[in-house]
Amino acid sequence: MTISGKLLRDAVISGANNIANQKQAVDELNVFPVPDGDTGTNMSMTIGNAVGELKNTPDIASAGEVAKKAASAMLRGARGNSGVILSLIFRGLSKGLSGKETANAADISAAMKLGVDAAYKSVMKPTEGTILTVAREAYENTAELTDLEPDEFLGKYIEQAKISLEKTPELLPALKKAGVVDAGGKGFIVILEGMYAVISGGSMIRSEDETKPSAPAAVAAAAEEIKFAYCTEFIVKKNSTKEATALRAYLETIGDCVVVVDDDEIIKVHVHSNNPGKAVEEGLKYGELTKIKIENMREQHNNVIKADAAAQKNKKLPVKPEKDTGFVAVAAGAGIEALFKDLGVDNVVRGGQTMNPSTEDILEAVEQTPAQNVFVLPNNKNIIMAAEQAVKLADRNVCVLQTRTIPQGISAMMNYDPNSDFVGNRAAMTEAIDHVASGQITFAVRDSEYDGHKIKQGEILAMDNGKIVFTEKDLKKALVKLTKRLVTSQSSYITVLYGSDVADEDANDAFEALRSKISDDIDIVLVNGGQPVYYYIISVE
């Protein structure tokens, strides 16, 4: 047995559907109680970006062609660190299968090695106990099993990945304290399990959120006319002793993509056919029907084609450079966006905590910046890797400054000198990042313990340069206490940005309380940032 292009295509779509179905569970593995548990979402959106490309890939495509399409789409759609690492693993798959019509276990193993190597190289300081460890150890512990059939090999790879995942709390104390395994590693396994469902001879996992044609039908529709036009779903509330297997057998005579799942009380039914009435009528023989849904897949497919054509037509072309230097910043909140614009940023990509933009989002902003050299300010540690992937795709020189917070981004812009050259500004702006202290005040999304702090859901969290330093119940007190902590004898300027969840009156009241506690030698400014997630963002320089 070898893995054909068609089989690989369906497997990747199945993997994408599996992580889409389980993304919330993966998100909830996030160690930190702050509202940023988006690992599963980022991984789902990354691989999900490849699904559209793959649905339009014909059955005759080679394994190499399918892997290349998936990797290219995932690179552009990569979101967050976990999404970027996932895209790099699939880029390794693409390189390993390049030029191959089909793939055997040895091909898959070699490709995984390429992906692991690329992922490790992309991270400045790789942390063990993460998706990196899970992917590497799974490869290392199956490298001698390449004489197996591909499905058997993938099964063994997943087994080893699970063993590695269970050990991640021993490598990262924060995981152990929280009583969870690494979210990125778990998401990786969920995707592999979705792929294995197809490669092992089973059926493709269907996305629970999908309202378009199911994946197998959508793929077929891209290459040829849809054989069965109607997707029919319903639930039977049993009032009969008849076996559900008989219902399944009947449905298979009138259509395809039949799914019949039953328990003691209900039967869940899904089928593609040209006569949905027959399916409904047969279901009534087993009990009362509820949640009936019938969709015309030909109509949906035509709408998808029209939407894709419209998107291509409206796609922005890169603008020609008209100046030497330009800027792209990632930010959320009308006030913060306006502040960056005032400081000279050409394009703001909306995003930040809990809403990481993709590599393609950042790339488009770069190419819409009319400059030969473009500085990118990610302003969030989980966006830096996605921004760095855009460097390789851009048609102009791009430098990603390592800004991990909004205050660092603001400080970098304030230290730009239009009379200096690119190299000089890169050095000055990078140095400025290290001279600003950043504070954030947000809330706990769940009960937890972090770094010795017992935290209850809903409590106010104060963070000093990304690290939780104390909790509070009073927002005003939290602002004063955290700002005083950030101030040193060298401080001369404080900017307080208040978010969308803080009323103007409350912000002004807290600001006055802060002003009374800070030396008159330090200038303090209050700005309506309008940012989500954070009640306050504090910059101290």
DRENVEX-863985 format. One record per residue (C-alpha): residue number from 1; residue in one letter; chain; x, y, z. Coordinates in steps of 0.02 Angstrom, whole numbers, plus 50000, padded with zeros to 5 digits. Example, Ala and Ser with C-alpha at 12.3 -4.5 7.8 and 13.67 -1.06 7.14 Angstrom:
<pts>
   seq   type   mol      c1      c2      c3
     1      a     A   50615   49775   50390
     2      s     A   50684   49947   50357
</pts>
This chain:
<pts>
   seq   type   mol      c1      c2      c3
     1      m     A   50000   50000   50000
     2      t     A   50055   50179   49964
     3      i     A   49970   50345   49996
     4      s     A   49903   50422   49836
     5      g     A   49871   50605   49808
     6      k     A   49684   50577   49827
     7      l     A   49709   50485   49991
     8      l     A   49826   50618   50059
     9      r     A   49706   50756   50006
    10      d     A   49560   50676   50096
    11      a     A   49669   50640   50248
    12      v     A   49723   50821   50268
    13      i     A   49543   50881   50252
    14      s     A   49492   50751   50383
    15      g     A   49632   50814   50497
    16      a     A   49572   50993   50475
    17      n     A   49394   50942   50518
    18      n     A   49452   50847   50671
    19      i     A   49545   50995   50746
    20      a     A   49399   51110   50700
    21      n     A   49284   50996   50801
    22      q     A   49401   50990   50951
    23      k     A   49479   51163   50948
    24      q     A   49388   51221   51104
    25      a     A   49452   51074   51205
    26      v     A   49629   51111   51145
    27      d     A   49607   51297   51184
    28      e     A   49559   51252   51362
    29      l     A   49728   51168   51390
    30      n     A   49809   51340   51394
    31      v     A   49913   51351   51552
    32      f     A   49890   51535   51588
    33      p     A   49723   51595   51658
    34      v     A   49727   51753   51550
    35      p     A   49606   51759   51402
    36      d     A   49726   51698   51268
    37      g     A   49686   51513   51255
    38      d     A   49683   51506   51067
    39      t     A   49806   51367   51022
    40      g     A   49672   51251   50953
    41      t     A   49588   51394   50860
    42      n     A   49752   51450   50783
    43      m     A   49798   51274   50727
    44      s     A   49623   51247   50658
    45      m     A   49626   51408   50559
    46      t     A   49801   51369   50494
    47      i     A   49762   51198   50422
    48      g     A   49586   51255   50379
    49      n     A   49663   51379   50258
    50      a     A   49719   51229   50153
    51      v     A   49548   51148   50142
    52      g     A   49483   51262   50004
    53      e     A   49637   51228   49898
    54      l     A   49624   51042   49927
    55      k     A   49438   51033   49885
    56      n     A   49483   51101   49714
    57      t     A   49619   50971   49688
    58      p     A   49571   50829   49568
    59      d     A   49585   50645   49610
    60      i     A   49729   50623   49487
    61      a     A   49847   50743   49578
    62      s     A   50005   50663   49646
    63      a     A   50048   50653   49831
    64      g     A   50186   50781   49801
    65      e     A   50065   50903   49720
    66      v     A   49939   50885   49861
    67      a     A   50072   50910   49995
    68      k     A   50138   51065   49907
    69      k     A   49964   51143   49895
    70      a     A   49928   51108   50077
    71      a     A   50095   51176   50137
    72      s     A   50082   51335   50034
    73      a     A   49906   51374   50096
    74      m     A   49953   51335   50277
    75      l     A   50106   51448   50269
    76      r     A   49998   51595   50215
    77      g     A   49861   51553   50338
    78      a     A   49976   51520   50487
    79      r     A   49916   51602   50648
    80      g     A   50005   51606   50815
    81      n     A   50162   51511   50860
    82      s     A   50073   51342   50859
    83      g     A   50001   51376   50686
    84      v     A   50170   51428   50615
    85      i     A   50254   51272   50685
    86      l     A   50115   51165   50613
    87      s     A   50137   51247   50442
    88      l     A   50325   51213   50450
    89      i     A   50295   51029   50487
    90      f     A   50184   51020   50333
    91      r     A   50315   51115   50233
    92      g     A   50432   50972   50278
    93      l     A   50300   50851   50215
    94      s     A   50294   50948   50052
    95      k     A   50483   50945   50030
    96      g     A   50493   50760   50074
    97      l     A   50358   50712   49949
    98      s     A   50414   50829   49810
    99      g     A   50403   50742   49642
   100      k     A   50326   50584   49715
   101      e     A   50169   50509   49640
   102      t     A   50132   50411   49799
   103      a     A   50209   50400   49973
   104      n     A   50265   50252   50077
   105      a     A   50313   50246   50261
   106      a     A   50495   50291   50225
   107      d     A   50439   50445   50129
   108      i     A   50325   50501   50270
   109      s     A   50460   50473   50401
   110      a     A   50591   50572   50302
   111      a     A   50466   50712   50274
   112      m     A   50425   50721   50459
   113      k     A   50612   50739   50495
   114      l     A   50622   50886   50374
   115      g     A   50472   50967   50458
   116      v     A   50540   50944   50634
   117      d     A   50709   51016   50583
   118      a     A   50627   51168   50501
   119      a     A   50516   51198   50653
   120      y     A   50662   51193   50775
   121      k     A   50764   51311   50667
   122      s     A   50621   51436   50661
   123      v     A   50616   51457   50850
   124      m     A   50756   51562   50924
   125      k     A   50753   51469   51090
   126      p     A   50657   51305   51068
   127      t     A   50564   51253   51224
   128      e     A   50551   51068   51260
   129      g     A   50384   51004   51320
   130      t     A   50291   51081   51174
   131      i     A   50230   51029   51001
   132      l     A   50413   51032   50949
   133      t     A   50455   50892   51071
   134      v     A   50302   50790   51026
   135      a     A   50339   50796   50839
   136      r     A   50526   50761   50864
   137      e     A   50509   50616   50984
   138      a     A   50373   50535   50880
   139      y     A   50490   50541   50729
   140      e     A   50641   50477   50826
   141      n     A   50545   50331   50902
   142      t     A   50473   50274   50735
   143      a     A   50623   50305   50622
   144      e     A   50663   50118   50619
   145      l     A   50486   50066   50574
   146      t     A   50486   50122   50392
   147      d     A   50462   49944   50328
   148      l     A   50283   49950   50390
   149      e     A   50134   49993   50282
   150      p     A   50098   50181   50283
   151      d     A   49940   50164   50387
   152      e     A   50029   50055   50514
   153      f     A   50174   50176   50520
   154      l     A   50060   50325   50550
   155      g     A   49971   50229   50687
   156      k     A   50138   50197   50774
   157      y     A   50189   50379   50750
   158      i     A   50029   50435   50837
   159      e     A   50059   50312   50978
   160      q     A   50232   50384   51008
   161      a     A   50166   50562   50994
   162      k     A   50040   50523   51132
   163      i     A   50176   50451   51243
   164      s     A   50279   50608   51216
   165      l     A   50129   50719   51251
   166      e     A   50097   50635   51418
   167      k     A   50275   50677   51470
   168      t     A   50263   50863   51429
   169      p     A   50213   50910   51609
   170      e     A   50379   50837   51668
   171      l     A   50473   50952   51550
   172      l     A   50372   51109   51584
   173      p     A   50332   51140   51768
   174      a     A   50194   51263   51721
   175      l     A   50100   51120   51635
   176      k     A   50120   51010   51787
   177      k     A   50055   51144   51906
   178      a     A   49904   51173   51795
   179      g     A   49874   50986   51777
   180      v     A   49871   50990   51586
   181      v     A   49974   50930   51438
   182      d     A   50042   51045   51303
   183      a     A   49902   51118   51196
   184      g     A   50005   51126   51036
   185      g     A   50059   50946   51052
   186      k     A   49880   50892   51083
   187      g     A   49819   50989   50931
   188      f     A   49952   50906   50823
   189      i     A   49893   50734   50878
   190      v     A   49711   50779   50845
   191      i     A   49757   50825   50666
   192      l     A   49857   50664   50642
   193      e     A   49711   50562   50709
   194      g     A   49596   50644   50582
   195      m     A   49718   50599   50444
   196      y     A   49737   50421   50509
   197      a     A   49548   50396   50501
   198      v     A   49561   50408   50312
   199      i     A   49730   50327   50281
   200      s     A   49684   50175   50386
   201      g     A   49534   50143   50273
   202      g     A   49398   50226   50374
   203      s     A   49288   50373   50326
   204      m     A   49334   50555   50326
   205      i     A   49292   50650   50485
   206      r     A   49157   50777   50451
   207      s     A   49166   50953   50524
   208      e     A   49027   50982   50650
   209      d     A   49019   51166   50602
   210      e     A   49017   51136   50416
   211      t     A   48865   51204   50324
   212      k     A   48938   51178   50151
   213      p     A   48940   51007   50066
   214      s     A   49031   50874   50165
   215      a     A   49214   50859   50122
   216      p     A   49206   50704   50010
   217      a     A   49065   50778   49906
   218      a     A   49146   50948   49896
   219      v     A   49307   50870   49833
   220      a     A   49215   50771   49701
   221      a     A   49115   50923   49650
   222      a     A   49274   51018   49611
   223      a     A   49322   50892   49478
   224      e     A   49157   50829   49414
   225      e     A   48970   50850   49430
   226      i     A   48899   50810   49601
   227      k     A   48818   50638   49589
   228      f     A   48699   50660   49736
   229      a     A   48629   50835   49754
   230      y     A   48549   50840   49926
   231      c     A   48632   50828   50096
   232      t     A   48502   50764   50220
   233      e     A   48522   50758   50408
   234      f     A   48400   50719   50547
   235      i     A   48385   50639   50719
   236      v     A   48262   50498   50754
   237      k     A   48185   50486   50926
   238      k     A   48166   50298   50937
   239      n     A   47995   50217   50960
   240      s     A   48037   50057   50867
   241      t     A   48139   49903   50906
   242      k     A   48205   49896   50727
   243      e     A   48395   49893   50713
   244      a     A   48482   50051   50649
   245      t     A   48589   49941   50538
   246      a     A   48436   49911   50429
   247      l     A   48413   50098   50408
   248      r     A   48596   50116   50360
   249      a     A   48580   49976   50232
   250      y     A   48429   50060   50151
   251      l     A   48511   50231   50143
   252      e     A   48663   50156   50057
   253      t     A   48549   50100   49915
   254      i     A   48489   50277   49879
   255      g     A   48646   50380   49906
   256      d     A   48821   50394   49980
   257      c     A   48916   50472   50127
   258      v     A   48799   50378   50243
   259      v     A   48824   50404   50430
   260      v     A   48706   50319   50553
   261      v     A   48749   50331   50738
   262      d     A   48631   50266   50870
   263      d     A   48614   50244   51057
   264      d     A   48471   50189   51170
   265      e     A   48363   50340   51131
   266      i     A   48408   50419   50964
   267      i     A   48479   50385   50792
   268      k     A   48581   50521   50707
   269      v     A   48571   50512   50517
   270      h     A   48670   50591   50375
   271      v     A   48657   50545   50190
   272      h     A   48684   50620   50017
   273      s     A   48549   50572   49892
   274      n     A   48442   50636   49749
   275      n     A   48280   50605   49842
   276      p     A   48286   50668   50021
   277      g     A   48103   50624   50042
   278      k     A   48144   50439   50035
   279      a     A   48272   50457   50173
   280      v     A   48150   50553   50282
   281      e     A   48010   50429   50247
   282      e     A   48120   50282   50295
   283      g     A   48177   50370   50453
   284      l     A   47996   50390   50508
   285      k     A   47983   50201   50520
   286      y     A   48102   50208   50667
   287      g     A   48024   50351   50765
   288      e     A   47987   50537   50773
   289      l     A   48105   50649   50675
   290      t     A   48185   50809   50738
   291      k     A   48319   50933   50679
   292      i     A   48287   50895   50496
   293      k     A   48406   50985   50378
   294      i     A   48408   50968   50188
   295      e     A   48534   51065   50084
   296      n     A   48560   51077   49896
   297      m     A   48746   51044   49873
   298      r     A   48750   51093   49690
   299      e     A   48682   51263   49735
   300      q     A   48807   51280   49878
   301      h     A   48950   51228   49765
   302      n     A   48903   51358   49635
   303      n     A   48895   51491   49771
   304      v     A   49068   51442   49831
   305      i     A   49138   51457   49654
   306      k     A   49057   51629   49635
   307      a     A   49125   51685   49804
   308      d     A   49300   51625   49761
   309      a     A   49293   51716   49594
   310      a     A   49236   51877   49679
   311      a     A   49374   51862   49809
   312      q     A   49505   51842   49673
   313      k     A   49434   51991   49579
   314      n     A   49440   52101   49735
   315      k     A   49613   52044   49789
   316      k     A   49727   52191   49814
   317      l     A   49884   52201   49708
   318      p     A   50047   52254   49791
   319      v     A   50078   52441   49782
   320      k     A   50240   52510   49709
   321      p     A   50368   52581   49831
   322      e     A   50365   52771   49833
   323      k     A   50474   52800   49986
   324      d     A   50618   52719   50075
   325      t     A   50539   52663   50239
   326      g     A   50364   52612   50293
   327      f     A   50282   52530   50443
   328      v     A   50152   52395   50481
   329      a     A   50087   52371   50658
   330      v     A   49970   52242   50733
   331      a     A   49846   52318   50855
   332      a     A   49666   52314   50914
   333      g     A   49563   52461   50976
   334      a     A   49520   52621   50884
   335      g     A   49623   52729   51001
   336      i     A   49779   52622   50987
   337      e     A   49761   52608   50799
   338      a     A   49747   52798   50786
   339      l     A   49899   52818   50899
   340      f     A   50005   52709   50786
   341      k     A   49942   52804   50633
   342      d     A   49991   52968   50717
   343      l     A   50164   52898   50747
   344      g     A   50187   52861   50562
   345      v     A   50124   52683   50539
   346      d     A   50060   52657   50361
   347      n     A   49949   52505   50390
   348      v     A   49876   52431   50548
   349      v     A   49828   52247   50548
   350      r     A   49687   52221   50671
   351      g     A   49733   52087   50794
   352      g     A   49821   52046   50956
   353      q     A   49780   51940   51107
   354      t     A   49649   51806   51066
   355      m     A   49643   51861   50882
   356      n     A   49809   51825   50800
   357      p     A   49817   51881   50618
   358      s     A   49882   51760   50488
   359      t     A   50044   51772   50391
   360      e     A   49941   51819   50239
   361      d     A   49855   51961   50333
   362      i     A   50024   52033   50379
   363      l     A   50095   52002   50205
   364      e     A   49950   52097   50124
   365      a     A   49978   52245   50240
   366      v     A   50164   52244   50197
   367      e     A   50129   52241   50011
   368      q     A   50004   52383   50031
   369      t     A   50139   52489   50111
   370      p     A   50219   52601   49977
   371      a     A   50398   52580   50038
   372      q     A   50553   52485   49987
   373      n     A   50593   52441   50169
   374      v     A   50452   52394   50288
   375      f     A   50465   52375   50477
   376      v     A   50334   52260   50553
   377      l     A   50284   52279   50736
   378      p     A   50190   52121   50794
   379      n     A   50161   52191   50970
   380      n     A   50123   52017   51037
   381      k     A   50238   51869   51069
   382      n     A   50117   51750   50983
   383      i     A   50118   51850   50821
   384      i     A   50305   51868   50794
   385      m     A   50328   51699   50707
   386      a     A   50184   51729   50586
   387      a     A   50259   51899   50544
   388      e     A   50429   51821   50513
   389      q     A   50353   51700   50387
   390      a     A   50290   51851   50289
   391      v     A   50471   51909   50267
   392      k     A   50505   51761   50152
   393      l     A   50351   51795   50045
   394      a     A   50359   51984   50026
   395      d     A   50414   52074   49867
   396      r     A   50514   52202   49968
   397      n     A   50636   52210   50113
   398      v     A   50546   52172   50277
   399      c     A   50614   52182   50455
   400      v     A   50511   52112   50598
   401      l     A   50550   52204   50759
   402      q     A   50530   52092   50912
   403      t     A   50394   52196   50995
   404      r     A   50296   52088   51116
   405      t     A   50180   52221   51185
   406      i     A   50091   52378   51126
   407      p     A   50203   52491   51233
   408      q     A   50357   52416   51150
   409      g     A   50283   52451   50979
   410      i     A   50243   52631   51027
   411      s     A   50419   52656   51097
   412      a     A   50497   52586   50939
   413      m     A   50398   52707   50830
   414      m     A   50442   52854   50940
   415      n     A   50626   52815   50914
   416      y     A   50618   52811   50724
   417      d     A   50729   52943   50646
   418      p     A   50681   52993   50467
   419      n     A   50856   53064   50443
   420      s     A   50940   52897   50483
   421      d     A   50959   52747   50366
   422      f     A   50876   52577   50378
   423      v     A   51016   52495   50477
   424      g     A   51028   52640   50598
   425      n     A   50842   52642   50630
   426      r     A   50835   52455   50653
   427      a     A   50966   52468   50790
   428      a     A   50887   52620   50875
   429      m     A   50711   52549   50872
   430      t     A   50769   52380   50935
   431      e     A   50862   52462   51078
   432      a     A   50708   52564   51123
   433      i     A   50608   52403   51146
   434      d     A   50721   52353   51290
   435      h     A   50699   52520   51379
   436      v     A   50512   52517   51401
   437      a     A   50418   52428   51540
   438      s     A   50248   52357   51493
   439      g     A   50103   52324   51609
   440      q     A   49937   52242   51568
   441      i     A   49782   52222   51675
   442      t     A   49656   52091   51624
   443      f     A   49548   51956   51705
   444      a     A   49561   51770   51745
   445      v     A   49457   51657   51635
   446      r     A   49462   51512   51758
   447      d     A   49522   51454   51928
   448      s     A   49707   51410   51922
   449      e     A   49876   51421   52005
   450      y     A   50020   51504   51917
   451      d     A   50196   51535   51982
   452      g     A   50139   51520   52162
   453      h     A   49984   51628   52138
   454      k     A   49813   51550   52174
   455      i     A   49694   51631   52053
   456      k     A   49504   51628   52047
   457      q     A   49398   51650   51892
   458      g     A   49351   51833   51865
   459      e     A   49491   51903   51972
   460      i     A   49589   52050   51904
   461      l     A   49762   51999   51845
   462      a     A   49910   52118   51841
   463      m     A   50054   52075   51725
   464      d     A   50228   52149   51725
   465      n     A   50304   52125   51551
   466      g     A   50194   51974   51520
   467      k     A   50217   51891   51690
   468      i     A   50074   51881   51816
   469      v     A   50133   51972   51972
   470      f     A   49975   51992   52077
   471      t     A   49786   51982   52079
   472      e     A   49662   52113   52136
   473      k     A   49476   52138   52158
   474      d     A   49478   52326   52132
   475      l     A   49527   52389   51959
   476      k     A   49583   52561   52019
   477      k     A   49696   52485   52151
   478      a     A   49768   52366   52023
   479      l     A   49813   52510   51906
   480      v     A   49900   52610   52042
   481      k     A   49992   52461   52116
   482      l     A   50054   52394   51948
   483      t     A   50110   52563   51882
   484      k     A   50207   52600   52041
   485      r     A   50291   52431   52021
   486      l     A   50345   52475   51843
   487      v     A   50415   52647   51886
   488      t     A   50602   52662   51925
   489      s     A   50716   52807   51965
   490      q     A   50751   52821   51779
   491      s     A   50568   52834   51727
   492      s     A   50511   52998   51650
   493      y     A   50353   52959   51550
   494      i     A   50198   52852   51579
   495      t     A   50058   52814   51455
   496      v     A   49899   52730   51516
   497      l     A   49786   52655   51382
   498      y     A   49613   52605   51442
   499      g     A   49511   52474   51355
   500      s     A   49336   52453   51285
   501      d     A   49271   52379   51448
   502      v     A   49319   52531   51553
   503      a     A   49199   52680   51557
   504      d     A   49274   52853   51526
   505      e     A   49222   52911   51700
   506      d     A   49302   52761   51785
   507      a     A   49461   52781   51684
   508      n     A   49476   52964   51731
   509      d     A   49443   52925   51913
   510      a     A   49578   52789   51915
   511      f     A   49697   52903   51823
   512      e     A   49678   53041   51953
   513      a     A   49712   52914   52090
   514      l     A   49868   52860   51998
   515      r     A   49927   53039   51969
   516      s     A   49920   53073   52156
   517      k     A   50037   52927   52189
   518      i     A   50168   52965   52056
   519      s     A   50308   53094   52066
   520      d     A   50272   53262   51984
   521      d     A   50436   53239   51888
   522      i     A   50354   53103   51782
   523      d     A   50236   53150   51641
   524      i     A   50077   53044   51636
   525      v     A   49955   53032   51490
   526      l     A   49786   52943   51483
   527      v     A   49728   52878   51313
   528      n     A   49565   52793   51264
   529      g     A   49643   52642   51178
   530      g     A   49479   52550   51154
   531      q     A   49571   52383   51159
   532      p     A   49481   52221   51199
   533      v     A   49539   52095   51331
   534      y     A   49647   52218   51430
   535      y     A   49567   52343   51549
   536      y     A   49729   52442   51550
   537      i     A   49893   52438   51456
   538      i     A   50032   52537   51540
   539      s     A   50191   52600   51459
   540      v     A   50332   52666   51570
   541      e     A   50489   52741   51493
</pts>
